Amino acid sequence: MRHLLNTLYVFSEDLYLSLDGENLVAKRSGKEVSRIPLHTLESVFTFSYMGASPALMGACAERGIQLAFFDRRGRFLADVQGETSGSVLLRKEQYAVSVDADKRLEIARNCILAKVFNCRWVLERATRDHGLRIDAERVKGASARLAASIAEIRTCASLESLRGIEGDAAAVYFSVFNELILSNDDTFIFNGRSKRPPKDAVNAMLSLFYTVLSIDCSAALRGVGLDPFVGFLHTDRPGRRSLALDCMEEFRPILVDRFVLTAINNRIVNSKSFVVRETGEVYLTDQARRALFDLWQKRKRESLVHPFLKEKMPRGVCVYVQAQLLAKAIRGQLDGYPPFLWK
C-alpha cells in the first residue's frame, strides 16, 4: 500500500528549487527560504518560472517523487519521471492487450462504465442533499438517461460504439452540471465544457484538477510497472499518456467534479479568484490556487471504503490501488478489471 505523504505546491514565481543532501531547498535570489526533507514528499507541483536543478530532478525521479511543472495560469508543461519499475513481462502483457480488440474493449468498457456510474451518483447525491434548491426533476431525468447509458455500455461491441456512448453520456451529465452549483454568483454559471483554453471559472478549475488527477494516475501506473503511454480506450499519440487518461475517467466525477462543486458552494472561491485575459481565457489567481490546493490536499486525506476491496483508505490512495488492480487483471490474476464504483 502506498503511503499518502505530503504534496509540496510552489506558487511563488521567483523560487528556484535545488537539492542539498536529502533535502529540497527553495531559494530566492540565491538565498534559502525553505528546506524540506525528500522522504516526507510524495509529489512537488511548481508554478515557478525559475524551475529546478537537474540534481533535484534526478533525485525525485530516483525516489519516485512526482515533480510537475505548470505555467502561471495552471497549464501543465512537463513532469519528471524516472525509470519505470516493475516487471518487463507485465509491460509486454500490457502491449499485447493493447492490440487485442476484445481484451482492450473489456478494460475500456469497465473504465467508462465506472465513469458514467459515478457521474450518475454525483447527480443522485445532489437531488438527495439539495433537492429543494435545484431543479430536481431535470437532474433526475439526466440520471435516468445515464442509467440507460450504463446498460448500453455493458453490451457495446466496439471501441467506437463505447466512445460514442461515453460522449453522449458526458453531454447529458454536463447539461445539468450548472444545477449542482448553488452559488448565486454569475461568475460560476456553467454552460458546458471548454478546454483549451477554459472560457469560464468552472472550466478553469475543472481543467486544472483534471490535469493534476492525470499526473497522479500516471505516477500510479508507473509505480506498478505499467506504461502510462499505452492505453486501451484513448488512442496512442506521441507524448500522450493514454493509459493514464483511461484510468482517470472513473475518478473524474468523484474526485474532481465534486471537489470543484464543494469549492464553489462552500465559497472557497469567488469572483475575485479569477483573471480573464483579452483572449477570453480564464485562470485562477495565485491566492485562489493556494486555497484550492490546500483543500485538494485535505480531500485526498479523507477516508472512504474501497468498493472492491471493502477496505477503508484515504481518497488519494485509491488511484494507486486501481493501478494495482489493473496490473493484476492484465497478468490474469483477476478475472477482469474491477472498476471503482462509488456510492
N, C-alpha and C positions, 0 to 999 in steps of 0.2 A: 504494500500500500504506500502510495506517495504521501509524504507529509506536506501539509499546506503551510508553507513558510511565508515570509514577507515579500511583498512586491514593492520595489522602490520606483516611485514616479518622479522624474526630474522635469520640472516645469520652467525653471529659470533658464533663459536663453543664453546666458553668458557663463554657464558652468561647463567645465571640461572634466571628464571622468577618466581616472587613471588607476593603476594598480600599484599598491605598496605592500609587498609581502602577501598576506592573505586578506587584504582589505581593499575595498573600493574607496577611492578618495575623490571627492569633488573639489575642484579648485576654481577660484575666480581670480583672474589676472595673476595666476601663478601662486596664489595664496590658498592654503587649505581651508575649506569652510565646513567640511563634513567628512567623517570616516566611518565606514560600515563593514563589519566582517563579512566575507563572502559566504561563510557557512550559514548565515542567517537569511540568505536571499534565495528566493525561488525564481524571480524574474526582475528585470530592470527595463522600464519603459522611459525613454528620454525624448523630450520635446526641445532639446537644446540644439542650437546651431553649431556649438563648439565640438560636439562629437565625443569620441572615446579613444583611448590609446590602443594600439594593436596588442599590447601586453594584456590589457584588461579584456579585450575581445577574446583573446586566446584562452585566458583563464576562465571566462564564462562558458565558452564552448566546451572546454575540458571538463568542467564541473556540471554541465547540463543546466546552466542558468540561462534563461531566456534574456537576450539583450536586443531590444527592438527600438528602432529609430522612427520618429514621426516628425512631420513638419509642424509649424506653429498652429496650423488650422486643424491638426489631428489626422492628416492624411499619412497613411503608412508609407514609409520609404524603403526600409530594409531591416533585416534582422541577422543575427549571427547564429550560426549553427555549427556544431562540431560533427565529428564522425558519428554516423548512425550506429547505435548499439544494437545488440540482439543478433540472432542467427541469420546468416545469409540464406539459409534454407527457407526461413519464413518469408523473406522478401521474394524469393523465387516462386513460392506458392502464391504470394500476392500478385505477382506479374502474370502467373498462369490464370488466376481468377479474373484478372482484368481483361483477358481476351476470350474468356469463356462466357458466351452470351447468357446462358441460363444461370450460372453462379453469380455473375455480375448483376443480373437483374434481381436475383433473390436478396442480395445485400442492399442494393439501392432501394428496392421496394420497402424493406423494413425501415430504412432511414427516413424515407418520405412518409410512410405510414405513421411513424412516431411524430414527425413534424406536424402533420395535419391533426393527429390526435391531440397533441399538446396545444396547438392553436385553438382547437375546439374547447379545450378545458380552460384556456385563458378567457374565452367568451363566457363559458358556463360560470366560472368564478365571478365574473363581473356582474352577471344577472343575479347571482345569489347574494353578493355583497352590496351591490349598488342598484338593485332593481328599480327603486323608486327615483333614482337620479338619472337614469339613462333610458333610451328607447328600448326597453327590454324585449318587446316583440320583434323588433328589427334584428337585434342581436341574436335572439333565439332562432330566428329564421336563417341567419347565416350559419349558426351552429348546426342546424338540421342539414343544411347543404354540405357542410364539412363532413358530417356523418355519412352522407351519401358518397362523398369522395373517398372516404376510408374504405367503403365496400368496393368501390371501383379499383382502388389501389391493390386490394387483396387478390384481384383476379386479372389485373392487366398483364398482357403477354409480351410487352416490348418496352425498351427504354424510352422510345419516342412517345408511346402512349403514357408512360409514367410521367414524363416531363410535362406533357400536356395537362394531365390531371393535376399535377402539382402547381402548375401555373394558374389554372382556373381556381384552385383552392386558395392560393395566395391572394388572388384578386378578390375573392369573396371575403376572406379574413380582413384584408386591409380596407375593404369598402365600409366596414363598421368599426374600424380601429378608433376613429375620432369619437365614437360613442363612449369609449373607455376613458377618455380624457375628461376629468371632472373640473378642470380649471376653466374659469370664465375669461381668462386672458387670451386675447386674439393671437398672441404670439404662438400659441400651441394648437391652432387649427390645422388639422391634418387632412389633406386632400389626396393622399396616395404617395407611393414611394417615388422619390427622386434621389438618384445615387451619385452621379458624377457630373457636376457637384451636387451636394444636397441643397435644396432650394428653400427649406424652412427649418425651424428649430427642432422639430420632432425628428426629421430625417437626418439632421446633423448628429443628433445623439445616437440614433439607430445605426448609422453608418460607422461611427467611431467605435461603438462597442461590438458591432458585428466583426469589425477588424480585430479588436482585442480578443474576441472569442476564437476567431480563426487561428490566431497565433497560439493560443492555449491548446487548441486541438492539434495543431501541427507539432508542438512540443510533446504532447502526449503520445502521438503516433511515433515520433522518432524515439521516444523513451522506451517503447515496447519493441522497437526494431522494424517498424513498418515504414515504407517510403511515402511521405505525405504528398508527393507529386503525382502518384499513380492512383487514380480514383476509379470508381465504378459507375457513378451517375454523371458527374461532371466530366466533360471530355478533357483529354490531356492536351495541354498547351505549354510552350516553354515558359518557365517561371511561375506557372500556376499550381498552387497546392490543391490539386483536385480532390485528393482523399480527405484533406482537412476540411474542404468545403462540404464534402459529403457528410462527414461526421458532425459538423456543426449544425446541420439542418434541424436535427431533433431538439437542439438546445436553444435555437433562436427564440422561440416564443417564451420559454420559461426562464431563461437566464437574461436575455437582453430586452425583449419586449416588455415583460413585467417590470424589469428594473427601470426602464425609461418611464413607464407609466407611474411608478412609485415616485420617481424624482419629480415629475410634473405635479402629480396630485398631492404630494406632501410638501410642495413649494421649495424643494431643494434648488430649483432653477426658476428664473423669472425672465421678464422681457430684457432686463439689463445683462443677462447671462450670455447674450449672443451678439455677434458682429455680422453685419450684412455688407458684402462687398459690392462694388459697382456692377460686377458681372451677375449678381443675384445669388452668389454662393453665400451660405450661412455657416458660421462656425462658432465654437464656444470661446468665451474669454478664458484667460488663464485662471482666474479666480473660480469660475464655474467649473472648469475642468478639474481643478483640485478637489472641489466639493464632490463632484461626481465620482472621481476615482476613490476618494475616501469611502463613499457609500458602496461602491463596487467591491472594495476590499472587505468591507463588513459583511456584505451579502454573500461573498464567497465562503465566509466562515460559518454562516448559518447552517444548521443541520437539517437533513431530510433522510427519509428511508428510501434506499435504492429499490426500485420496483422489481428488479430481477433477483438481486442478492438478498433482499429483505434485511439489509444491514443499515444502521444509521451512520451517516458520514457527512462531512462538510460539502456544500454545493460545489465548491471549487475543485473537489477531488473527482467529481462524477465524470468529467471528460476523460480523466486518466483511467478510470475503471472501465468506461466504454471502449477505450483503446485496447485495454487488456482483453476484454470480451471479444472484440473484433479479431484480435490476433488468434485467440483460441478457436474462433469459428473458422478462420482461414486454415488453421492447422488441422481442422477436423475434430478437435476436442469437444466441440459443441455441435449439436445438430444444425444450428443456424445462428445467425447474429441476433441476439436478444436486444431489441431497441429500448430506449429509455421512454417509457410511457408514464407520464406524470399525472397525478390527481391531487 
